Amino acid sequence: MEYVIAFAGGLCFLFVWAGLTWPRLAARPQQQEGRPEQFRLRELRGGPLAPLGGAVEDLAAWFRGRGAEDATWRGGMNGRYLTLLKQADWYWAAGEAAPPSPQAPFWNLETLWAAKLFHAGLFGLGGLVLAGAAAVLFHWNPALALLGLLTGLFGFFDPDSELAAAAERRRRQIILEMGYKVPELRVYVRSGRTFVAALRYLTSRPGGPFVRELYRALQVYDITADLERGLGTVIERNRLCEPLVNLCGDLMAVLAEGGELGAVLESHTDTAQHEQARLLRQQGQDNTQRMTYLVSGTTLVVIFVLVGGPALWTVVTSLGGM
């Protein structure tokens, strides 16, 4: 019986792995009006598994052959994943020759779901082994070892936290850099340069993620001769960074309707410096709080070693003498 269960489990793993890694074209089926999609799991919406309905539907979209270019594949939970991938600068688009961040653990929706399933299987297997060992050691019911599979849930959501942390880290870097680069860009425009010339001069010097995003906008401009489209690309990739989205949106409005770019940059200079100061204050408070936790933990350990340890030893030896 054990061999049959092991064989079935191996087949299930192979099917899942093949479904996620087998190359396929992005299917784009035509839906008729008024006809619901076949793969939508509507019965999950009102049951106890309703919180998992979105994740199951998004995963089912991939098994149905709906690639990352399909609108249904980008909806729901996958839409949030796609936004985070772009904000973290991990997203590797189909037209790009090289990944923007080669060190990224995953770079599109397919590899993200593969990582989630792999981590879930790895954590679940580890929990099963540990729970089984505890059941043998403490003579528990062997069926309780199956509870170790629940640790797979932690592995399933582990890539989510990693991706969210990377997106937040890059968002903060952009805000901090804007406090320095937006005033610099304002000076270049005020000195008589055209806006495109000012962008070229700014991006020709070393910079961080903000400068790289402006360089991407210039790349689009060099191909299409449309700077508004380049700024729209920056907005599409950084929807979670509100100061950058507002800056690009105002610049696009001025370029489309006509107006004074210097006044727009003047306004956003004050905003960028204010956001930079606020973020630095917040970072200082967070650092102080972490240091407080570290000092408190170290103090408790020292007190236990110097006071609690000898007292516990005294109690143990006195009980042993009785």
The 8 nearest C-alpha neighbors of each residue, nearest first, counted from 0:
[[1, 3, 2, 4, 5, 6, 7, 8],
 [0, 2, 4, 3, 5, 6, 7, 8],
 [1, 3, 5, 0, 4, 6, 7, 8],
 [2, 4, 6, 0, 1, 5, 7, 8],
 [5, 3, 7, 1, 6, 2, 8, 0],
 [4, 6, 2, 8, 3, 7, 1, 9],
 [5, 7, 3, 9, 8, 4, 2, 10],
 [8, 6, 4, 10, 9, 5, 3, 11],
 [7, 9, 5, 11, 10, 6, 4, 12],
 [8, 10, 6, 12, 7, 11, 5, 13],
 [9, 11, 13, 7, 12, 8, 14, 6],
 [12, 10, 8, 14, 9, 13, 15, 7],
 [11, 13, 9, 15, 10, 14, 16, 8],
 [14, 12, 10, 16, 11, 15, 17, 9],
 [13, 15, 11, 17, 12, 16, 18, 10],
 [16, 14, 18, 12, 13, 17, 11, 19],
 [17, 15, 13, 19, 18, 14, 12, 20],
 [18, 16, 14, 20, 21, 19, 15, 13],
 [17, 19, 15, 16, 20, 21, 14, 62],
 [18, 20, 16, 17, 21, 113, 15, 109],
 [21, 19, 17, 18, 16, 22, 113, 109],
 [20, 22, 17, 18, 19, 23, 16, 24],
 [23, 21, 20, 24, 19, 18, 17, 25],
 [24, 22, 21, 25, 64, 66, 26, 20],
 [23, 25, 26, 66, 22, 64, 65, 27],
 [24, 26, 66, 65, 64, 27, 23, 68],
 [27, 25, 65, 64, 24, 28, 66, 69],
 [26, 28, 69, 25, 29, 65, 66, 64],
 [29, 27, 26, 30, 65, 69, 31, 25],
 [28, 30, 27, 31, 32, 26, 36, 34],
 [31, 29, 28, 32, 34, 36, 35, 33],
 [30, 32, 34, 33, 29, 35, 36, 28],
 [33, 31, 34, 30, 35, 29, 36, 28],
 [32, 34, 31, 35, 30, 36, 37, 29],
 [33, 35, 32, 31, 36, 30, 37, 29],
 [36, 34, 37, 33, 39, 30, 31, 32],
 [37, 35, 38, 39, 34, 30, 31, 40],
 [36, 38, 39, 35, 40, 34, 30, 41],
 [37, 39, 36, 40, 59, 56, 60, 63],
 [40, 38, 41, 37, 36, 56, 35, 59],
 [39, 41, 42, 43, 38, 56, 52, 44],
 [42, 40, 43, 44, 39, 45, 52, 38],
 [41, 43, 44, 40, 45, 46, 49, 39],
 [44, 42, 49, 46, 41, 52, 48, 45],
 [45, 43, 49, 42, 41, 46, 52, 48],
 [44, 46, 43, 49, 42, 47, 48, 41],
 [47, 45, 43, 48, 49, 44, 42, 50],
 [46, 48, 49, 45, 43, 50, 44, 51],
 [49, 47, 46, 51, 50, 43, 52, 44],
 [48, 50, 44, 43, 52, 51, 46, 47],
 [51, 49, 52, 48, 53, 47, 44, 54],
 [52, 50, 49, 54, 48, 53, 55, 43],
 [51, 53, 49, 55, 54, 43, 50, 56],
 [54, 52, 56, 55, 51, 57, 76, 75],
 [53, 55, 57, 51, 56, 52, 58, 76],
 [54, 56, 58, 52, 53, 57, 59, 51],
 [57, 55, 59, 53, 58, 54, 52, 39],
 [58, 56, 60, 54, 59, 55, 53, 72],
 [57, 59, 55, 60, 61, 56, 54, 62],
 [60, 58, 56, 62, 61, 57, 55, 63],
 [61, 59, 63, 57, 58, 65, 62, 72],
 [60, 62, 65, 64, 63, 59, 58, 66],
 [63, 61, 59, 64, 60, 18, 58, 65],
 [62, 64, 60, 61, 65, 59, 38, 26],
 [65, 63, 61, 62, 26, 66, 25, 60],
 [66, 64, 26, 61, 25, 60, 63, 69],
 [67, 65, 25, 68, 69, 64, 61, 72],
 [66, 68, 69, 72, 73, 108, 65, 25],
 [69, 67, 66, 70, 25, 72, 73, 65],
 [70, 68, 72, 71, 67, 66, 65, 27],
 [69, 71, 73, 72, 74, 68, 67, 65],
 [70, 72, 74, 73, 69, 60, 65, 57],
 [73, 71, 69, 70, 74, 67, 60, 65],
 [74, 72, 78, 77, 70, 71, 67, 69],
 [75, 73, 78, 71, 72, 77, 76, 70],
 [76, 74, 78, 77, 53, 73, 79, 57],
 [75, 77, 79, 78, 53, 80, 74, 54],
 [76, 78, 80, 73, 79, 75, 74, 81],
 [77, 79, 73, 74, 81, 76, 75, 80],
 [78, 80, 82, 76, 77, 81, 83, 75],
 [81, 79, 77, 83, 78, 82, 84, 76],
 [80, 82, 84, 78, 79, 83, 77, 85],
 [83, 81, 79, 85, 80, 84, 86, 78],
 [82, 84, 86, 80, 85, 81, 166, 87],
 [85, 83, 90, 81, 89, 87, 82, 86],
 [84, 86, 88, 236, 90, 82, 87, 83],
 [85, 87, 83, 237, 166, 88, 84, 236],
 [86, 88, 166, 84, 165, 89, 85, 169],
 [89, 87, 85, 86, 90, 84, 99, 100],
 [88, 90, 106, 84, 87, 100, 103, 85],
 [91, 89, 106, 84, 85, 107, 88, 92],
 [90, 92, 98, 106, 107, 89, 99, 93],
 [93, 91, 94, 95, 90, 107, 98, 106],
 [92, 94, 95, 91, 96, 68, 67, 90],
 [95, 93, 92, 96, 91, 97, 98, 90],
 [94, 96, 92, 97, 93, 91, 98, 99],
 [95, 97, 94, 98, 93, 92, 91, 99],
 [98, 96, 95, 99, 91, 101, 100, 92],
 [97, 99, 91, 100, 101, 95, 96, 89],
 [100, 98, 89, 101, 97, 88, 91, 90],
 [99, 101, 102, 98, 103, 89, 88, 90],
 [102, 100, 103, 98, 99, 97, 89, 104],
 [101, 103, 100, 104, 89, 105, 98, 99],
 [102, 104, 105, 101, 100, 89, 106, 98],
 [105, 103, 102, 106, 114, 111, 101, 89],
 [106, 104, 110, 103, 111, 107, 89, 114],
 [105, 107, 90, 89, 91, 110, 103, 104],
 [108, 106, 90, 109, 110, 111, 105, 91],
 [107, 109, 111, 110, 112, 67, 81, 77],
 [110, 108, 112, 111, 107, 113, 19, 61],
 [109, 111, 113, 105, 112, 108, 107, 114],
 [110, 112, 108, 114, 113, 109, 105, 107],
 [113, 111, 115, 114, 109, 110, 116, 108],
 [112, 114, 110, 116, 111, 115, 117, 109],
 [115, 113, 117, 111, 112, 116, 118, 110],
 [116, 114, 155, 112, 118, 113, 117, 158],
 [117, 115, 119, 113, 118, 114, 155, 120],
 [116, 118, 114, 120, 119, 115, 113, 121],
 [119, 117, 154, 121, 115, 120, 116, 155],
 [120, 118, 151, 154, 155, 116, 122, 117],
 [121, 119, 123, 117, 118, 122, 124, 151],
 [120, 122, 118, 124, 123, 119, 117, 125],
 [123, 121, 151, 125, 119, 154, 124, 120],
 [122, 124, 151, 148, 120, 126, 150, 125],
 [125, 123, 127, 121, 126, 122, 120, 128],
 [126, 124, 122, 128, 127, 123, 121, 129],
 [125, 127, 147, 123, 129, 128, 124, 150],
 [126, 128, 147, 124, 130, 125, 148, 129],
 [127, 129, 131, 125, 126, 130, 132, 124],
 [130, 128, 132, 126, 131, 127, 133, 125],
 [131, 129, 144, 133, 127, 147, 132, 128],
 [132, 130, 144, 134, 128, 133, 129, 127],
 [131, 133, 129, 135, 134, 130, 136, 128],
 [134, 132, 136, 130, 131, 135, 137, 129],
 [133, 135, 139, 131, 132, 137, 138, 136],
 [136, 134, 138, 132, 133, 137, 131, 139],
 [135, 137, 133, 134, 138, 132, 139, 131],
 [136, 138, 134, 139, 135, 133, 132, 140],
 [139, 137, 135, 134, 136, 140, 133, 141],
 [140, 138, 134, 137, 141, 135, 143, 133],
 [139, 141, 142, 143, 134, 138, 144, 135],
 [142, 140, 143, 144, 134, 139, 131, 135],
 [141, 143, 144, 140, 145, 146, 139, 134],
 [144, 142, 145, 141, 146, 140, 134, 139],
 [143, 145, 130, 131, 146, 142, 141, 147],
 [146, 144, 147, 143, 148, 142, 127, 130],
 [147, 145, 148, 144, 143, 149, 127, 130],
 [146, 148, 126, 127, 145, 149, 130, 144],
 [147, 149, 123, 146, 150, 127, 151, 145],
 [150, 148, 151, 147, 146, 152, 123, 126],
 [151, 149, 123, 152, 148, 153, 122, 126],
 [150, 152, 123, 119, 122, 154, 149, 153],
 [153, 151, 155, 150, 154, 149, 119, 156],
 [154, 152, 151, 155, 150, 156, 157, 119],
 [153, 155, 119, 118, 157, 151, 152, 122],
 [154, 156, 119, 115, 152, 153, 157, 118],
 [155, 157, 159, 153, 154, 158, 152, 115],
 [156, 158, 154, 159, 160, 155, 153, 161],
 [159, 157, 161, 160, 156, 162, 115, 114],
 [160, 158, 156, 162, 157, 161, 163, 115],
 [159, 161, 163, 162, 157, 158, 164, 156],
 [162, 160, 158, 164, 159, 163, 165, 157],
 [161, 163, 165, 159, 164, 160, 158, 166],
 [162, 164, 160, 166, 165, 161, 159, 167],
 [165, 163, 167, 161, 162, 166, 168, 160],
 [166, 164, 168, 162, 87, 163, 167, 169],
 [167, 165, 87, 163, 86, 169, 168, 164],
 [168, 166, 170, 164, 169, 165, 163, 171],
 [169, 167, 165, 171, 170, 166, 164, 172],
 [168, 170, 172, 166, 171, 167, 87, 173],
 [171, 169, 167, 173, 172, 168, 240, 166],
 [170, 172, 174, 168, 169, 173, 175, 167],
 [171, 173, 169, 175, 170, 174, 176, 168],
 [172, 174, 176, 209, 170, 171, 175, 208],
 [175, 173, 171, 177, 176, 172, 275, 170],
 [176, 174, 275, 172, 173, 177, 178, 171],
 [177, 175, 173, 178, 179, 174, 180, 172],
 [176, 178, 180, 174, 179, 181, 175, 271],
 [177, 179, 272, 271, 176, 275, 175, 180],
 [180, 178, 177, 176, 181, 182, 183, 175],
 [179, 181, 183, 177, 182, 178, 184, 176],
 [180, 182, 184, 183, 177, 268, 179, 185],
 [183, 181, 185, 268, 184, 180, 179, 186],
 [182, 184, 180, 186, 181, 185, 187, 179],
 [183, 185, 181, 187, 186, 182, 180, 188],
 [184, 186, 182, 188, 183, 264, 187, 189],
 [187, 185, 189, 183, 184, 188, 190, 182],
 [186, 188, 184, 190, 185, 189, 197, 192],
 [189, 187, 192, 185, 190, 186, 191, 194],
 [188, 190, 186, 191, 187, 185, 261, 192],
 [191, 189, 187, 188, 192, 186, 185, 193],
 [192, 190, 189, 188, 193, 187, 186, 194],
 [193, 191, 188, 197, 196, 190, 187, 194],
 [192, 194, 196, 195, 197, 188, 191, 187],
 [193, 195, 197, 196, 188, 198, 192, 260],
 [194, 196, 198, 197, 193, 199, 217, 192],
 [197, 195, 199, 193, 198, 194, 192, 200],
 [196, 198, 194, 200, 195, 199, 187, 192],
 [199, 197, 195, 201, 196, 200, 202, 194],
 [200, 198, 196, 202, 197, 201, 203, 195],
 [199, 201, 197, 203, 198, 202, 196, 204],
 [202, 200, 198, 199, 203, 204, 197, 184],
 [201, 203, 199, 204, 200, 210, 214, 198],
 [202, 204, 200, 201, 199, 205, 198, 214],
 [203, 205, 202, 201, 206, 200, 210, 199],
 [206, 204, 203, 202, 207, 210, 201, 211],
 [205, 207, 210, 204, 208, 211, 209, 202],
 [206, 208, 210, 209, 211, 176, 205, 173],
 [207, 209, 211, 210, 173, 212, 206, 172],
 [210, 208, 173, 212, 211, 207, 176, 213],
 [209, 211, 213, 206, 212, 208, 207, 202],
 [212, 210, 214, 208, 209, 213, 215, 207],
 [211, 213, 215, 209, 214, 210, 233, 208],
 [214, 212, 216, 210, 215, 211, 217, 209],
 [213, 215, 211, 217, 212, 216, 202, 210],
 [216, 214, 218, 212, 213, 217, 211, 219],
 [215, 217, 229, 213, 219, 214, 218, 230],
 [218, 216, 220, 214, 219, 215, 221, 213],
 [217, 219, 215, 221, 220, 216, 214, 222],
 [218, 220, 229, 216, 222, 217, 221, 223],
 [219, 221, 224, 217, 226, 225, 223, 218],
 [222, 220, 218, 219, 224, 223, 217, 225],
 [223, 221, 219, 220, 224, 218, 225, 217],
 [222, 224, 225, 220, 221, 219, 226, 228],
 [225, 223, 220, 221, 222, 226, 219, 228],
 [226, 224, 220, 223, 227, 228, 229, 219],
 [225, 227, 220, 229, 228, 230, 224, 216],
 [228, 226, 230, 229, 251, 225, 231, 254],
 [227, 229, 231, 226, 230, 225, 232, 219],
 [228, 230, 216, 226, 219, 232, 231, 227],
 [231, 229, 233, 227, 232, 228, 216, 247],
 [232, 230, 228, 234, 229, 233, 227, 235],
 [233, 231, 235, 229, 230, 234, 228, 236],
 [232, 234, 230, 236, 231, 235, 212, 237],
 [233, 235, 231, 237, 244, 232, 236, 238],
 [236, 234, 232, 233, 237, 238, 231, 85],
 [235, 237, 85, 233, 234, 86, 238, 232],
 [238, 236, 86, 234, 239, 240, 235, 233],
 [237, 239, 240, 234, 235, 236, 244, 241],
 [240, 238, 237, 241, 86, 170, 82, 83],
 [241, 239, 237, 238, 170, 243, 242, 244],
 [240, 242, 244, 243, 239, 245, 238, 237],
 [243, 241, 245, 244, 240, 246, 174, 271],
 [244, 242, 246, 245, 241, 240, 247, 237],
 [243, 245, 241, 234, 247, 246, 242, 248],
 [246, 244, 248, 242, 243, 247, 241, 249],
 [247, 245, 243, 249, 248, 244, 242, 250],
 [246, 248, 250, 244, 249, 245, 230, 251],
 [247, 249, 245, 251, 246, 250, 244, 252],
 [250, 248, 252, 246, 251, 247, 245, 253],
 [251, 249, 247, 253, 252, 248, 254, 246],
 [250, 252, 254, 248, 249, 227, 253, 255],
 [251, 253, 249, 255, 250, 254, 256, 248],
 [254, 252, 257, 250, 258, 256, 255, 251],
 [255, 253, 251, 257, 252, 256, 250, 227],
 [254, 256, 252, 253, 257, 251, 227, 250],
 [257, 255, 253, 254, 252, 258, 251, 250],
 [258, 256, 253, 254, 255, 259, 252, 260],
 [259, 257, 253, 260, 256, 254, 262, 252],
 [258, 260, 261, 262, 263, 253, 257, 264],
 [261, 259, 263, 262, 264, 258, 253, 250],
 [260, 262, 264, 259, 263, 265, 189, 185],
 [263, 261, 265, 264, 260, 259, 266, 258],
 [264, 262, 260, 266, 265, 261, 267, 259],
 [263, 265, 267, 261, 266, 262, 185, 268],
 [264, 266, 262, 268, 263, 267, 261, 185],
 [267, 265, 263, 264, 268, 269, 262, 270],
 [266, 268, 270, 264, 269, 265, 271, 263],
 [269, 267, 265, 271, 182, 270, 266, 181],
 [268, 270, 272, 267, 271, 266, 273, 265],
 [271, 269, 267, 273, 268, 272, 274, 266],
 [272, 270, 178, 268, 274, 273, 269, 177],
 [271, 273, 178, 275, 269, 274, 270, 276],
 [272, 274, 270, 276, 275, 271, 269, 277],
 [275, 273, 277, 271, 272, 276, 278, 270],
 [274, 276, 272, 175, 278, 273, 277, 178],
 [277, 275, 279, 273, 278, 274, 272, 280],
 [278, 276, 274, 280, 275, 279, 273, 281],
 [277, 279, 281, 275, 280, 276, 282, 274],
 [278, 280, 282, 276, 281, 277, 283, 275],
 [281, 279, 283, 277, 282, 278, 276, 284],
 [280, 282, 278, 284, 283, 279, 285, 277],
 [281, 283, 279, 285, 284, 280, 278, 286],
 [284, 282, 280, 286, 281, 285, 279, 287],
 [283, 285, 287, 281, 282, 286, 288, 280],
 [286, 284, 282, 288, 287, 283, 281, 289],
 [285, 287, 283, 289, 288, 284, 282, 290],
 [286, 288, 284, 290, 285, 289, 291, 283],
 [289, 287, 291, 285, 290, 286, 284, 292],
 [290, 288, 292, 286, 291, 287, 285, 293],
 [289, 291, 293, 287, 288, 292, 294, 286],
 [292, 290, 288, 294, 289, 293, 295, 287],
 [293, 291, 289, 295, 290, 294, 296, 288],
 [292, 294, 290, 296, 291, 295, 297, 289],
 [293, 295, 297, 291, 296, 292, 298, 290],
 [296, 294, 298, 292, 297, 293, 291, 299],
 [297, 295, 299, 293, 298, 294, 292, 300],
 [296, 298, 294, 300, 295, 299, 293, 301],
 [299, 297, 295, 301, 296, 300, 294, 302],
 [300, 298, 302, 296, 301, 297, 303, 295],
 [299, 301, 303, 297, 298, 302, 304, 296],
 [300, 302, 304, 298, 303, 299, 305, 297],
 [303, 301, 299, 305, 300, 304, 306, 298],
 [302, 304, 307, 300, 306, 301, 305, 308],
 [303, 305, 308, 301, 302, 306, 307, 300],
 [306, 304, 302, 303, 301, 308, 307, 309],
 [307, 305, 303, 302, 308, 309, 304, 310],
 [306, 308, 303, 310, 309, 311, 304, 305],
 [307, 309, 304, 311, 310, 306, 303, 312],
 [310, 308, 312, 311, 307, 306, 313, 305],
 [311, 309, 313, 307, 312, 308, 306, 314],
 [312, 310, 314, 308, 313, 309, 307, 315],
 [311, 313, 309, 315, 310, 314, 316, 308],
 [312, 314, 310, 316, 311, 315, 317, 309],
 [313, 315, 311, 317, 312, 316, 318, 310],
 [316, 314, 312, 318, 317, 313, 319, 311],
 [317, 315, 319, 313, 318, 314, 312, 320],
 [316, 318, 320, 314, 319, 315, 313, 321],
 [319, 317, 315, 321, 320, 316, 314, 313],
 [318, 320, 316, 317, 321, 315, 314, 313],
 [321, 319, 317, 318, 316, 315, 314, 313],
 [320, 318, 319, 317, 316, 315, 314, 313]]
